[in-house]
Amino acid sequence: MKWLFTLIIQAAFTITAVPTGIGGATIQQAKDLYSDVILAEDARTRPIVNQSTALEVAISASLFSLLEVDEVKQSISVNVLVRLSWTDEIRKWDPAAYGGLREVDVSSGDIWFPRILNGNSVSKRDTFGSDYAPLYIQNRGMVIFLPGGILHTSCLMDLTHYPFDSQTCSIELVAGSSRNFVVLTPFQAKFDEETYIENSEWDLLNTSLEILNSDFGASLAMFDITIKRKPGHIVLTILVPVNIVSALSNLVFLTPLESGERVSFSITALLALSVYTSEVSKTLPNNSEAVPYMVIYLACLLLHAAAAIVVNLGALMRHHKKQNQQVTRGGQRVDRDSLDGDYISISDDHISDFDGAGRQKLDNGDSGAHSQSAGHIPNSDNTTMSHSQPGNAIALSSSASSTQNKTWRFNLTSMFIACARRLNYGETDFRADAGYRLNKPDGGMSRQPWLYRLLLWMLQFVGLADLIMFLVFFIGWLVITVVFVMLFTQ
């Protein structure tokens, strides 16, 4: 491959010994030019008359392609062609004396040329293969040297905004001689990008060239390359699946406790997030100085999923405890499940608890509630609730004068507070009462806010505690996602 690359470069940038004068040059004239001018001087001597001064060498480069960006090894690989030019003051000739020859191709051992090293290489320092690089000289002493190849250079990357990051990497080309002998000067201020082939993973934003002094006194040409990552692949293969799995983990609170699948559902989501986290860690360096936001984001989602498992374990423990709990009635201990007439009834202005016989149960143990007539308990707004036998439906009756002009009202805050305090009486009856209010025939629900009606509709299928936990975890997931999206794109 190296000989093929050299052949292409020679064909594009060199002009062989072809006669350019009238009548053309003969082979003997070309030999005379090499023996009289090219090989007449020692190739180890700098081609400058005043050996006490430094020789100026103009440098530029063409960028062919960006081959690889390795975030783990913190390195890049580029294919470049470097152009070096200087004036040879001791090798000049008159074209007319040599059949019109104005330019000839020479080998690296025929004349002096500067050594160029890759200062921040992660492989060999002398990576150009100077013995094979094109080298030619013109009749006025202008020498053009074209070394090139694939450079593997180190690049300290800041992956904080990965995969929406931009990187600036440098290629340090150092003269192999002291500044007292060779001084590099810029031929142009940036890479020649006309020959650049687009990369499928990175966009080339900008290039620049700066001449500096190295630490050991040599002239240094620093080429800077600014590239920006194309995030489409990572977004579709990592971020989108991670967000879908994390969002679905919130739905575990809408799964019935009786199904027994809550914990397994949460653990599956946690394992899926763990797999994606391990895959991301393979593409990132083990660097603790600048931790990528994406790693922190995945860690937050893992904590979110772990918290969901803990909460679900607590809910399952509470659910099984309630199933096995026993209550006392009439001096006898009976299973709670046998009390099928207990329910929670929501009045227009407050929430009252009634047992299966229609007697009001008070938190403070007040016996005054038992003085009410069995099966009929009046509330504050003259609405009478009747319950004749355990398990029977609720019968609502009121006077015609109070129901014709009364608008049904419900305090959402008091519903949450009262129901949260009385969840020990079971959620099944509360769901039935919520369904009753949703389908109340007086038409009042149509005038309620849509969020309130949606809440009552959901309470027909989901317990209040589960609904609250779903909203808490969903809002937490939404906050985490929005915050990190803002950090990614800033």
N, C-alpha and C positions, 0 to 999 in steps of 0.2 A: 504493500500500500504506500510505503514511503517513496519508492521510486516512481510510482504513478503520480503521486502528489507533486513531486519535483518536476516531472515531465510536463504536467499541466501548467505549473507556474512558469517554467521556462518558456513554454509556448506563448503565454500571455504577456509576460513582462520583459523578456529579453529579446535582443536582436543579435543574431549571430553574425559572424564575419561575412557580410554580404557586400559586395562592391556598390558604393554609392556615388563614385566619381565618374567622370566621362571615360568610357572604355572599360571600367570595372577593374577589380584587383585580382591579381593572380595568387596562387598558393604561396609562391616564394615571397611575395610582398607581405602576406599575412604572417609568414614565419619570421620575416625580418622585423615586423612590428613587435612580435612577442620577444624576440631576442634583444632588440635594440632598446625597447621602452619598458615593456611589462616585466621581464625577468632581469633587467639590468640592475635593479636595486634589490637590497635584502628585504624579504617579506616580513622580517621581524621588526623592522624600523618603521616608526610612525611616519606617514607620508607628509611631513611638514618641514619646511626649511629651517625654521627656528624651533629647535627641539626643546627650548625652555618654556614654550607656551603650550597651552592645552588645545587639542584638536576638537573643534565643534562638530558634533554629529547630530543631524536632524532625525527625529524619530516620529513615526506615526504608525497606525495599525488599522487593519480592516477586520471587522467582526463577521465571521461566517455563520456561526450558529452557537446557541447555548445548549450544550449537550445534556447536562445534568446539574441539579441542585440537590445536594444531600444535606437535609436538615440535621440528621443524627450526627454525621461526621463534621458538620459545619464547613462544607467545602462546595466549590462549583467547578465545573469543567466546561471550557470554552474552546472553540476552534478559531484561531486567529492567524493572521498574516501580518508580520511586522515589517515596516519599511524603514531602513536606515540609509542615510545618504551623507556624504562628506566630500571634501575636495582634496584630491591627491595632488600635491604641489610638485611632486618629483616625477610624475608619469603623465606627460603631455606630449602631443605630437601634432605634426602638420598632416592633415588628411591627404594632401596632394602628393606627399612623398611616399605614401603607401596605398596608392591606387584608389584614393577616395574613402578609405575606411575611417569612419567617425566613431564607431563603437564596437567593442569586442567583448565576448563572453570569456571570463577567466574562472579558474578554480580557486578554492579557498587557500591553497598553498602557494599561489603565485604572488599575491599581494597582501598587505596588511589589512586587517579588518577588526573592528571592535568585538569583544566578547560580551554577550548580553545574557544575564542570568535572571531566572525567575525567583525573586526575593522571597515571596510567600508561598512557594510551591509546597504541596504535600507529597510530592514524589521527587524526581530528579531536579536538581537546580538548572543544569544545562539541558533543557528539554527541546531546543530548537533543531539539533542535528545540523550544526553550521557547515559541516563538510559537504552536505548535500544541497544546501540552499543556493538559489540563483544569485550570481554575483557578476556584475558587468561594469565596464569603465568606458567613459567617453573621451574624445580627443582633448577636451579642455580640462580633464582631470576629475570630472564629476563621477563618483563611484556610487552605485546603488546596490544595496544588499537586502535580500528578501528572505529572511528566516521566518519560519512559521511552523505551526503544529497545534496539538491539543494540550492546553495548559490546565493542570489540576492545582487550583489555588485554594488556600484557606479563606473562610469568610465568616466572621462573627455575626450571627443572625439574631435579630430581636423578633421572637415569635409570640409576643404578647397578644397581638391581634390575629393570630392564626385562626382560620384560613383566609382572613381578609388583610393580609400583611403585605408590606412592601420591603424589599431588601436592597441595600447598597453594598456591593462587593467591589473589592479593589484587586487589580493585577499589578504587581510591583515588578518592573523590569529595571534591573540594576546593571550599570556598566561594570565590566570586569576590571577596569583600571581606575586609579584614583582620579579625582577631579583635576589634579595637576597635569594629567595626561589626556583625559577625555571628558568633555562636557556635553551632556545631552541637551538638545533644544527642541521645542515642539515644532513639528512640521505643520500640524493642524491641531485644533483645540479639542478634538473628540475622536471617537472611533469613526471610521468610514462604514456607514450602515447600509450602503447600497447593495452589498452582497449578503446581507443578513437574511437568514431563513427563519420564519416565525416558529416559536416554540408552542406546543399544545398546552403547556401547563403554566407558562409565565409570559407576561407582556413586557416588552422592552420599553421603558419609559425614557431613559436619558443615559448619555455617556459623556465623559469628560476626561481631560488629560491635564495633569499637573506635574511640573518638574520640581523635585525636592533633592535634598542632600541626605544620603543614607548615614547610618550611625558610624560607619567605618570610613567616611570621607569620600565615597563614590557618588556619582550622579545617579539619580533615581527618577524614573518616569512612572507615575502612578496613574493607571487608567481606572476610572470609576464606572461601574455599571449599575444602574438603578432598574430594578425589575419589580413587577407587581404580580402576585399570584392570581390565577384564574380560579375562583372558589367554587365554580359550578359542580364539579365532580364531588368534592368533599361535602358540600351542602346536601346533595341528593343522596349520597351513600351513607352519611354519618349523621348530620344534624337533623334532617327530616325524619329518619327512622327513630332517632333518640327522642325527639319531641313527641312523636306519635305514641311510642311506648310509655313515655312519662305521662302524657295526657290520659292515656287509657288506664293508668294505675289509679287515677282519681275515681274512676267509675266503680272501684271495688266497694265503695260505701253504698252503692245502689244495689249491690247483690244481696239477696236475702240471707240472713244469718243461718236459716235452716238448711241452706244448700251445702254448707260446709266447705265452700270453695274460696272463701275470702282470703285466707292466709296463703293458700297455694297460688292464687291469682297474684297477690302482692309479691311473693317470692319469685315468681316467674318474671315479673317486670323488673325486679331488682337484679336478677341474673342477666337479663338481656342488656340492661344498662352497664353491668360489669363487663360484659363481652365487648361492647362498643368502647368502653374506657380503655381496655387492654389493647384494642386495635389502634386507637389513637396514640397511646403511649409508645407504640412501636415506631411511629413516624416522627417522634419528637425527641430531642436530645435530653439527657439526664442533667438538666440545668435547673438549679433552684433560684438563680438570681432574677430571672424574668419568667415567671410561671405563666403560660398561656391562659387567657381568659376561658378558652374552651375547656381546659382541664378543670379549672375552678367551677365552671358551669356544670360539667358532668359530675363533679364531686357533690355539688349542691343537689342535683337530681337524685344521686344515690342516697344522700341523707333524707331527702323528701320521701323516697320509696321506703327507706328503712323506718322512718317515722310512721308511715302508713301501716307497716307490718305490726309495729308496737301497738298502735291504736286498735287495730283489728283484733289482736290477741286479747286486749282488755275488753273489747266489746263481746268477744266470744265467751270469755270467762264470766262476764256479767250475765250474758244470755243464759248460759247453762245454770248459773246460780239461781236465777229467777225461776227456771223450770223446776228446780228441785226444792225451791223454797216452800215452806208450809206456814199457814196462818191459822190463828185460833178463832173459832166462832162457837158460841154457846158452850164453852168449856171443852170442846173437842178439837183436836188438831187434824186438819184436813189438807189435802193438796190444794195448792192455789189454782191449778187448772180446773178443779171441780167447781169453782165459783164462776160459772159461765154468765151470771147476770151482772157482774161488775162492769161498770163503764164510766167514761168521763164525758160529761155533758157540758157543752159550751153555751152559756146564756148570752143574751145580747150585750150585757155590760160586764159580766164577770164569768168565772169558771167555777162550777161546783161539782163535787164528787158525790155520787150516790151508789149505794149497794144494790144488790138484786132485789131487795124488798122495798126499795124506794126511800130508805132512810139516808139522811145526809151524813157523810163521814167527815168530821172536822179534824184538822191537824192538832188542835189543842185539847182534844178529848172532851169538849163541852157536851154534856148530856142533854142540853136543851134542844138539840136537833131531833132527839127521839120523841119529843112531844108533838111533832108534826104528825098529821094523820098519815097512816100508811098508804103509800102510793101517790100522794099529792103533796107537792112542796111548792109554795109560791115564791117567786123571786121579786126583785125590786121594782120591776116595771109591769106588775099585774099579769105576767105570763105564767101560766100554771103548767108544770111538767108532771105527767102521770106515768107511773111504772107499776103495773099490777103484779107481774110474776117475773122471776129471773128468766132472762133471755128474750122477753117480749120486746116489741118495738116501742119507741118513744111516742107518746101522744101529746101533741101540743094543742092547747086551746086558749083562747083569750076572748075578751069582750069585743063586740063588733065596733064599738066607738073607739077603742084603742088601736085596733088593727087597720082601720081604714086610712088614717092619717099618719101612721107611724112609719118612718123610714128605717130600714134595718141597718144597724151599725155594728162594726166589730173592731176592737182595738188589737192591732196586730202585735204590738209590744207585749200587752198583757197576756196574749195567747202563748207567746214564746216563754214568758216568765212562769206563768202558771203551769204550763204543760211540762216545762223542764223540772219544776218542783214536784210534779206528780207522775213522773214517768214510771214509778214503781207499781202503778196500778195497771200498767200494760198499755201497749200502743194500738192494739187491734181496735178497741172501742173508739180511740181517738180518730183513727183513720175513717171509721164509719161515720162519725159525727162530722168530720171534714167533708166527706162525700155528701152528707145531708145538706150542709150549708152551701156547697157548690151547686146543688140541684134544687135549692129552695124555690118553691113555686111563686113567691111573691115578686120575683123579677128584680130584687135588689142587687144581685150579683152583677148584672150588666152595668151598673153604675160604679163598680169597684175598680181600682187600678188593675192593669193587666198583670203586674207582678204579683199582686195579692191573689188573683184568680189562679195564676200559674202555680203559686205556692200551695194553695188548697188542692189543686189537681194532683200535684206530686205527693202530697201527704196522704192521698188515698192508697198509694202503693209503697211509700217509703216512710219509715219511722222518723220522727222529728230529730232524734239524736243523730241518725245516719245522714239525714239531709243537712244538718248543721255541719257535720264533719266533712261531708262532700264539698260544701261551699268553702269551708276553711282551707282544705287542701287544694281545691281548684284555684282559689284566689292566690294561695301561696305559690303554686306552680306558675300561674300567670305573671306574678310579680317577678319571680326569678327569671323567666324567659324574657320579659320586656327589658329588665335591667341589663341582661347580658347582650341582648340584641343592640341596645344603645351603646354598650361598650365595644362590641365588635365593629360597629360601623362608624365610630367617631374618628 
